[in-house]
Amino acid sequence: MKQKLLIFASIFILIFLLIGLNAVSYVKKEKTPDTEENPNRSSYNTGATGTRAFHDLLAETGRTVSRWQESPSELSINDKNKPSVLVVVGETRRQFSDSEIEQIMRWVSNGGRLVLIDRDPPSEFLKSTADWGISAEAAKDLIYMTDPSDVQQMTEKINAAKPVQPTAYTQKVSAVQASRFASSINFEYFQNSSTITAAPSPAPTFSTSDKLKSEPPPKAFPTPTTNNSNQHTAEEDEDYYESDSHISDGKKEGIATKIGSSTSPIAKSAFPAPVAHIADKDKVLLADFPFGAGSVVFLSDPFVVSNGGINLVDNAQLALNLVDFGNGIIAFDEFHQGYGKGQNRLFDYFAGTPLIAVLLQLVVLAAVIFYSQSRRFARPLPADELNRLSKLEYVGAMAELQQRTKAFDLAMENIYKDFRRRVSRLVGTDALKTSPAEFARLIAERTKSNRIELENTLAQCEAIMHGGPTNKREMLALTARLREIEETLGLQRRKRENKLN
């Protein structure tokens, strides 16, 4: 006991030493500042590239806002907390898979609004069910060595952009200040199996190429509304997607066609073309385009809604207009920002602290202890010598002698006399004076056995004990029968209980 106490005391001392060494050697890591080269657009981030201010602004103005941490498949399943607006800001830490993009666009086609705020979004999101293609052209300025918290560096030589036309997104917006890294939104019009590119020009009109001027002009862009009153029948939707009039020369493929062939047809949108809302002399910064019964709103610069730029000119008002879509839930996509429910939040919480290192060291220490308990780290000990003074030594020697000399009468005498003595004690009779027939009767009354068979067995034992002829097989059979009788009477069980006590 004293030796085990010393072992446990040594283990506890070692554990405290490990904790102390980790605490002393721990050096707090400085928080990495936000950069435009590696931004963090999460609504949890309070740095210059984060969107915490945008999230809190929506909450403080009475809007229902949440952080979506579920898989995109829950958008169509979770009816209770189903959002009406999904906001995806910037390059996410977790890439969108093909199935996730399809699930998001299916949700949009059923009437949702996807607010896409990025300089180079996935091309699968820039799909429209109208006869137009949408793309983003990246800025030529490099973002290296630029401080996102310095407004002067971010907006150097960039004038505020103006609304192109009065729409729901430009309401109460006079100007929007973007960064010099904003992308430009381009449009492509598909007509008669040929692609015609329309490059944006200074607001509020758009100039076209010579080839486009020779074609009939597209319909005027209608102003989108915030409600979703467009309804179509399933037959109209099926006819729309079975025809190839909305797809030209393979230019529009992928999500729209894939979802249109599913069992849930997409409703045809109310406005047949993208709508530009904010532009400067070189770039279109804000546009929206239809996808089924819903729409995709594309803002080409996250700086406008980031913590470092949302307070400039009318950026905050534009941010509010982007997500105003009835009274539904406005959800920020945090699943792809690294805050999904599939992540181990416990390890994330203790990341950067010595606790994880201490736990790993304790696990290694416990493994070493268990290993040492199952291994021998010294020379082998000699085997224990047999005790020559054992009480069973005489019995074992006599049994071996009787077996070699075939003294079956002597062996039966030892076994049978012990049997009679214990049975007599049980039934309350004299072991020396009671006859085998009387013994058989008393045993039969207690065990409900055949009295004649018992009497023959006891008579054979009496005969062998007095020198009658026998052999090894008969001795084994009679001994086994006596043990069965003892077991039936409960003598063997009582004997074992006495040994245990």
C-alpha positions in Angstrom: 0.0 0.0 0.0 2.8 2.3 0.8 4.5 1.6 -2.5 1.3 2.5 -4.4 0.9 5.7 -2.4 4.4 6.8 -3.6 3.5 6.0 -7.2 0.3 8.0 -7.1 2.1 10.9 -5.4 4.8 10.9 -8.1 2.1 10.9 -10.8 0.3 14.0 -9.3 3.7 15.8 -8.9 4.5 15.1 -12.5 1.1 16.4 -13.7 1.5 19.6 -11.7 5.0 20.0 -13.2 3.7 19.6 -16.7 0.9 22.2 -16.1 3.4 24.6 -14.6 5.9 24.2 -17.5 3.2 24.8 -20.1 1.9 27.9 -18.2 5.4 29.4 -17.9 6.4 28.6 -21.5 3.0 29.9 -23.0 3.4 32.9 -25.1 0.2 34.6 -26.2 0.0 34.9 -30.0 -0.8 38.3 -31.3 -3.9 38.5 -33.3 -3.2 38.6 -37.0 -4.5 41.9 -38.4 -7.0 41.9 -41.2 -5.6 42.3 -44.7 -7.2 42.6 -48.1 -5.0 39.8 -49.3 -6.4 37.4 -46.7 -9.6 39.0 -45.4 -12.1 37.6 -42.9 -15.6 38.6 -44.0 -17.4 36.9 -41.1 -20.1 38.8 -39.2 -18.2 37.7 -36.0 -15.1 39.6 -37.1 -14.8 43.2 -35.7 -11.8 43.9 -37.8 -11.6 46.2 -40.8 -12.6 43.4 -43.3 -15.3 41.9 -41.1 -19.1 42.6 -41.3 -20.0 42.8 -37.7 -21.1 46.4 -38.1 -23.5 45.4 -40.9 -25.0 42.6 -38.8 -25.4 44.8 -35.8 -26.9 47.6 -37.9 -29.6 45.2 -39.1 -30.4 44.0 -35.6 -30.6 47.5 -34.1 -32.9 48.7 -36.9 -35.5 46.1 -36.0 -34.8 43.6 -38.7 -34.8 39.8 -38.1 -31.2 38.8 -38.6 -29.4 35.5 -37.9 -26.1 33.8 -38.6 -26.7 30.7 -40.7 -24.5 27.9 -39.6 -26.4 25.0 -41.2 -25.6 23.2 -44.4 -27.2 24.8 -47.5 -29.5 21.7 -47.7 -31.4 23.1 -44.7 -32.5 26.1 -46.7 -35.3 24.1 -48.3 -35.9 21.7 -45.3 -36.0 24.0 -42.3 -39.4 25.7 -42.8 -39.4 27.2 -39.2 -36.3 29.3 -39.5 -36.1 29.5 -43.3 -34.5 32.8 -44.4 -35.9 35.0 -47.1 -32.5 36.6 -47.7 -29.1 34.8 -47.7 -26.0 37.1 -47.6 -22.7 35.7 -48.8 -19.8 38.1 -48.3 -16.4 37.8 -49.8 -14.1 34.8 -50.4 -15.2 32.2 -47.9 -12.9 30.0 -45.9 -14.8 26.9 -46.9 -15.3 26.4 -50.6 -18.7 25.9 -52.0 -19.3 22.4 -53.4 -21.3 21.7 -56.5 -24.1 20.2 -54.5 -24.2 23.2 -52.2 -24.4 25.6 -55.0 -27.2 23.7 -56.5 -29.1 23.7 -53.2 -28.7 27.4 -52.8 -29.8 28.2 -56.3 -32.8 25.9 -55.9 -33.8 27.9 -52.9 -33.4 31.1 -54.9 -35.5 29.7 -57.7 -38.3 29.1 -55.2 -38.5 32.8 -54.3 -35.4 33.5 -52.2 -33.0 36.4 -52.6 -29.2 35.7 -52.7 -27.2 38.8 -51.8 -23.7 38.1 -53.3 -21.0 40.6 -52.2 -17.7 39.6 -53.6 -15.1 40.8 -56.1 -14.7 37.3 -57.7 -17.7 35.1 -56.8 -18.1 31.6 -58.0 -19.3 31.7 -61.6 -22.1 29.2 -60.8 -23.8 31.9 -58.7 -23.8 34.3 -61.7 -26.5 32.4 -63.6 -29.8 33.9 -64.7 -32.9 32.4 -66.2 -33.1 35.4 -68.5 -31.3 35.6 -71.8 -28.3 37.3 -70.3 -24.9 36.2 -69.0 -23.3 38.0 -66.0 -19.6 38.0 -65.2 -17.2 40.0 -62.9 -14.0 41.6 -64.2 -11.4 42.0 -61.5 -9.7 45.4 -60.9 -6.1 45.9 -62.1 -4.9 47.4 -58.9 -2.9 45.1 -56.6 -4.1 44.6 -53.0 -0.7 43.8 -51.5 0.5 46.0 -48.7 -2.8 47.8 -48.4 -4.2 48.5 -45.0 -8.0 47.8 -45.0 -8.5 50.1 -42.0 -7.0 53.0 -43.9 -9.8 54.6 -45.9 -7.3 56.8 -47.8 -5.4 53.8 -49.1 -8.6 51.9 -49.9 -10.3 54.7 -51.9 -7.3 56.4 -53.4 -8.3 58.2 -56.6 -11.8 56.6 -56.5 -14.8 58.8 -56.7 -18.2 57.8 -55.2 -20.4 56.0 -57.6 -23.9 57.2 -58.4 -27.3 55.4 -58.8 -28.0 54.6 -62.4 -31.8 54.8 -62.0 -34.3 55.0 -59.1 -34.9 51.5 -57.9 -35.7 49.8 -54.6 -32.0 49.3 -54.0 -31.1 53.0 -54.6 -33.8 54.5 -52.4 -32.3 57.2 -50.2 -28.9 56.6 -51.7 -27.1 59.6 -53.3 -23.6 58.0 -53.6 -21.7 54.9 -52.7 -18.0 54.8 -51.9 -16.3 51.7 -53.2 -12.6 50.8 -52.9 -10.1 50.8 -55.8 -10.2 47.0 -55.8 -13.9 46.8 -56.8 -14.7 44.5 -59.7 -16.8 45.5 -62.7 -20.0 43.7 -63.6 -20.4 42.8 -67.3 -23.4 41.6 -69.1 -23.8 39.4 -72.2 -27.0 39.2 -74.2 -27.8 35.9 -76.0 -29.8 36.2 -79.2 -30.1 33.9 -82.2 -27.3 31.6 -81.1 -24.8 34.4 -81.0 -23.3 36.2 -78.0 -23.4 40.0 -77.9 -21.4 41.8 -75.2 -22.7 45.0 -73.7 -20.0 46.9 -71.8 -21.2 49.3 -69.1 -20.7 53.0 -69.6 -21.2 56.1 -67.3 -24.5 56.2 -65.6 -27.4 56.4 -66.3 -27.1 54.9 -69.8 -25.2 52.0 -71.3 -23.3 52.2 -74.6 -23.2 49.1 -76.8 -20.8 47.8 -79.4 -21.5 48.2 -83.1 -22.6 44.7 -83.4 -25.2 45.2 -80.7 -26.5 48.3 -82.3 -27.3 46.3 -85.4 -29.5 44.0 -83.4 -33.0 44.8 -82.1 -32.5 46.4 -78.6 -33.6 44.4 -75.6 -36.6 45.4 -73.6 -36.1 48.2 -71.1 -35.0 47.2 -67.6 -38.0 47.3 -65.3 -37.6 48.4 -61.7 -37.6 45.4 -59.3 -39.9 45.3 -56.4 -39.3 43.9 -52.9 -42.3 41.6 -53.0 -42.5 38.4 -54.9 -46.0 38.3 -56.5 -45.0 36.5 -59.7 -46.8 33.1 -59.9 -46.7 30.5 -62.7 -48.3 27.2 -63.2 -46.3 24.0 -63.3 -47.3 23.5 -67.0 -45.9 26.9 -67.9 -42.6 26.3 -66.1 -42.3 22.8 -67.7 -42.8 24.3 -71.1 -40.2 27.0 -70.4 -37.5 24.6 -69.4 -38.3 22.0 -72.1 -37.8 24.7 -74.8 -34.3 25.9 -75.7 -35.3 29.5 -76.4 -33.8 30.7 -73.1 -30.4 28.9 -73.8 -28.3 29.9 -76.7 -25.3 28.0 -78.2 -24.4 26.3 -75.0 -23.6 29.6 -73.2 -26.1 29.1 -70.4 -25.7 25.7 -68.9 -25.3 24.2 -65.4 -27.4 25.3 -62.5 -30.5 26.7 -64.2 -30.8 23.8 -66.6 -30.0 21.3 -63.9 -32.6 22.6 -61.5 -35.2 23.2 -64.2 -35.2 19.4 -65.0 -36.0 18.5 -61.4 -39.4 17.7 -60.0 -39.8 21.2 -58.7 -40.0 23.5 -61.8 -38.7 27.0 -61.6 -41.1 29.9 -62.1 -40.3 32.3 -64.9 -39.1 35.6 -63.6 -41.1 38.8 -63.9 -38.2 40.9 -65.4 -36.4 39.4 -68.4 -32.9 41.0 -68.0 -30.4 42.1 -65.3 -30.9 45.5 -63.8 -27.9 47.8 -63.1 -28.4 50.1 -60.0 -25.0 51.7 -59.1 -22.2 52.6 -61.5 -19.4 55.0 -62.0 -17.6 56.1 -65.2 -15.8 52.8 -65.5 -17.6 50.1 -63.6 -21.1 48.7 -62.7 -20.9 48.0 -58.9 -24.5 46.8 -58.2 -26.9 44.7 -60.3 -29.5 42.1 -59.8 -30.8 39.5 -62.1 -33.6 36.9 -62.0 -33.3 33.3 -61.3 -36.6 31.5 -61.4 -39.0 33.1 -58.9 -36.2 34.7 -57.0 -33.3 36.9 -57.7 -29.5 37.3 -57.2 -28.2 40.7 -56.0 -24.6 41.2 -56.9 -22.4 43.9 -55.3 -18.9 43.7 -56.6 -17.0 45.2 -53.6 -17.2 43.9 -50.0 -15.6 47.1 -48.8 -18.9 48.8 -49.1 -20.5 46.7 -46.3 -17.3 46.0 -44.3 -16.5 47.5 -40.9 -14.0 49.8 -42.5 -16.2 51.2 -45.2 -19.9 51.0 -44.2 -19.8 54.4 -42.5 -18.8 56.2 -45.7 -21.3 58.4 -47.6 -24.5 56.3 -48.2 -22.9 52.8 -47.9 -25.0 51.9 -44.8 -28.2 52.9 -46.5 -27.3 50.8 -49.5 -26.5 47.8 -47.2 -30.0 48.1 -45.7 -31.6 48.3 -49.1 -29.9 45.1 -50.3 -31.5 42.9 -47.7 -34.9 44.6 -47.4 -37.2 41.8 -48.7 -40.4 41.7 -46.8 -40.3 40.8 -43.1 -38.4 37.5 -43.4 -35.2 36.4 -41.8 -31.9 37.8 -43.1 -29.2 35.2 -42.8 -25.5 35.7 -43.0 -23.7 32.6 -44.3 -21.4 31.7 -41.5 -21.3 28.0 -42.5 -18.8 28.7 -45.2 -16.9 31.2 -43.1 -15.8 28.3 -40.8 -18.5 28.5 -38.1 -20.6 25.6 -39.2 -22.1 23.1 -36.8 -19.8 20.4 -38.2 -16.8 22.3 -36.7 -15.3 21.3 -33.3 -16.2 24.5 -31.4 -14.6 23.3 -28.1 -11.1 23.1 -29.7 -11.7 26.4 -31.5 -12.6 28.0 -28.2 -9.3 26.8 -26.5 -7.2 27.3 -29.6 -4.1 29.3 -28.8 -4.1 28.4 -25.1 -1.9 25.9 -23.3 -4.9 23.8 -22.3 -4.8 21.6 -25.4 -1.1 20.9 -25.0 -1.7 19.9 -21.3 -4.5 17.6 -22.3 -2.4 15.9 -24.9 0.5 15.5 -22.5 -1.9 14.0 -19.9 -3.1 11.5 -22.5 0.4 10.5 -23.3 1.3 10.1 -19.6 -1.8 7.9 -19.0 -0.8 5.7 -22.0 2.7 5.3 -20.6 1.3 4.3 -17.2 -1.1 1.7 -18.7 1.8 0.4 -20.8 4.1 0.1 -17.8 1.5 -1.8 -15.8 1.3 -4.5 -18.5 5.0 -4.8 -19.1 7.9 -6.1 -16.9 11.0 -3.9 -16.7 13.2 -6.2 -14.6 14.7 -9.7 -14.6 12.1 -12.5 -14.3 11.4 -13.7 -10.8 11.8 -17.4 -10.0 8.7 -19.6 -9.9 7.2 -20.3 -6.5 8.2 -23.6 -5.0 5.6 -26.1 -4.1 4.8 -26.3 -0.4 5.8 -29.8 0.7 3.8 -29.4 3.8 0.5 -29.1 2.0 -2.5 -30.8 3.6 -3.5 -32.4 0.2 -0.1 -33.9 -0.3 -1.0 -37.0 1.7 -4.3 -37.4 -0.1 -2.7 -37.0 -3.5 0.0 -39.6 -2.6 -2.5 -42.1 -1.3 -4.7 -41.7 -4.4 -1.7 -42.3 -6.7 -0.7 -45.3 -4.6 -4.2 -46.8 -4.8 -4.4 -46.2 -8.5 -1.1 -47.9 -9.2 -1.8 -50.9 -6.9 -5.5 -51.1 -8.1 -6.6 -51.0 -4.5 -10.2 -50.2 -5.5 -11.7 -51.5 -2.3 -9.7 -49.1 -0.3 -10.6 -46.2 -2.5 -14.3 -47.1 -2.4 -14.1 -47.4 1.4 -12.9 -43.8 1.6 -15.5 -42.5 -0.8 -18.5 -44.5 0.4 -17.8 -43.9 4.2 -17.6 -40.1 3.6 -20.9 -40.3 1.6 -22.7 -42.2 4.3 -21.5 -39.9 7.0 -22.7 -36.7 5.3 -26.0 -38.3 4.2 -26.7 -39.6 7.7 -26.1 -36.1 9.1 -28.6 -34.7 6.6 -31.4 -37.2 7.2 -30.8 -37.6 10.9 -29.8 -41.2 11.2 -26.8 -43.3 12.4 -24.2 -43.9 9.7 -22.9 -47.2 11.3 -26.2 -48.9 12.1 -28.5 -47.9 9.2 -28.7 -50.5 6.4 -28.3 -49.7 2.7 -32.0 -50.4 2.2 -32.9 -47.9 4.8 -30.5 -45.4 3.4 -32.0 -45.9 -0.1 -35.5 -45.3 1.3 -34.5 -42.0 3.1 -32.7 -40.7 0.0 -35.6 -41.6 -2.3 -38.1 -39.7 -0.1 -36.0 -36.6 -0.4 -35.0 -36.8 -4.1 -38.0 -38.5 -5.5 -35.7 -41.0 -7.1 -36.1 -44.8 -7.8 -35.6 -46.5 -4.4 -34.6 -49.8 -5.9 -32.0 -48.3 -8.2 -30.5 -46.4 -5.1 -30.5 -49.6 -3.1 -28.6 -51.5 -5.8 -26.0 -48.7 -6.1 -25.4 -48.7 -2.3 -25.2 -52.5 -2.2 -22.6 -52.5 -5.0 -20.5 -49.9 -3.0 -20.8 -52.1 0.1 -19.7 -55.2 -1.8 -16.6 -53.5 -3.4 -15.7 -52.0 0.0 -15.6 -55.5 1.5 -13.3 -56.9 -1.3 -15.7 -57.7 -4.1 -14.4 -57.9 -7.7 -14.6 -54.6 -9.7 -12.7 -52.6 -12.3 -11.7 -49.0 -13.1 -14.8 -48.3 -15.3 -17.2 -49.6 -12.6 -15.4 -47.5 -9.9 -15.8 -44.4 -12.0 -19.5 -45.0 -12.7 -20.3 -45.7 -9.0 -18.3 -42.6 -7.9 -20.1 -40.4 -10.4 -23.5 -41.8 -9.2 -22.6 -41.0 -5.6 -21.7 -37.4 -6.6 -25.0 -37.1 -8.4 -26.9 -38.1 -5.3 -24.9 -35.6 -3.2 -25.7 -32.9 -5.7 -29.4 -33.8 -5.7 -29.4 -33.7 -1.9 -27.6 -30.3 -1.9 -24.5 -31.6 -0.2 -22.1 -30.4 -2.9 -23.6 -26.9 -3.0 -23.3 -26.6 0.8 -19.8 -27.8 0.7 -18.8 -25.1 -1.9 -20.5 -22.4 0.2 -18.6 -23.5 3.3 -15.4 -23.2 1.3 -16.2 -19.7 0.1 -17.1 -18.6 3.6 
